[in-house]
């Protein structure tokens, strides 16, 4: 009986060891599969992020407006004109010029006390395709006052974004020819614009980027 119990115990221990070894192999195999799945998931997420950036870039609309004879704006204000404004040509938000939302850029300069100031606005206009577009107009709108310094690395562009909460009516579907203008919060002065190469050959360049939220 003692001999039988000893041999049976050894047998059971051997079987338990074999099962434990098999379980360890299965566990390692499962870990390897999970690790591979994690690596694949990371690669997929990176591809999705790359794809998202490419799609956003393709859907981004850039419009550059060069304001010629820019010094004339300040001169008219200094000579007593209460307010001077200039407007860009209308442009569309889509790559194909005949589609999308119709917008324009507007600058307004005036004199307050002893200082002269300028603000930049974006205006949503009534367009041909308004009936099939989604309203209100919901896109990111970024303004860049381009530093024209030849050394691109040393450029210090002035960047500003429209704060749509300040004037939500400006982005509704236009009833008339155009909506009330929405202002960029960045204020421009002659001193600031002359501090770097923002004005070259009496021309100021403004760039407006329209991109998805």
Secondary structure, DSSP 8 states (H G I E B T S, - for coil): -HHHHHHHHHHHHHHHHHHHHHHHHHHHHHHHHHHHHHHHHHHHHHHHHHHHHHHHHHT-EEEEEEE-STHHHHHHHHTT-SEEEEE---EESSSSTTSS-EEEEEEEEEEETTEEEEEEEEEEE--TTGGGS-SS---EEEEEE----S-GGG---EEEEB-GGG-GGGGS--SSSB---EEBS--EEHHHHHTTTTEETTEEEEEEEEE--
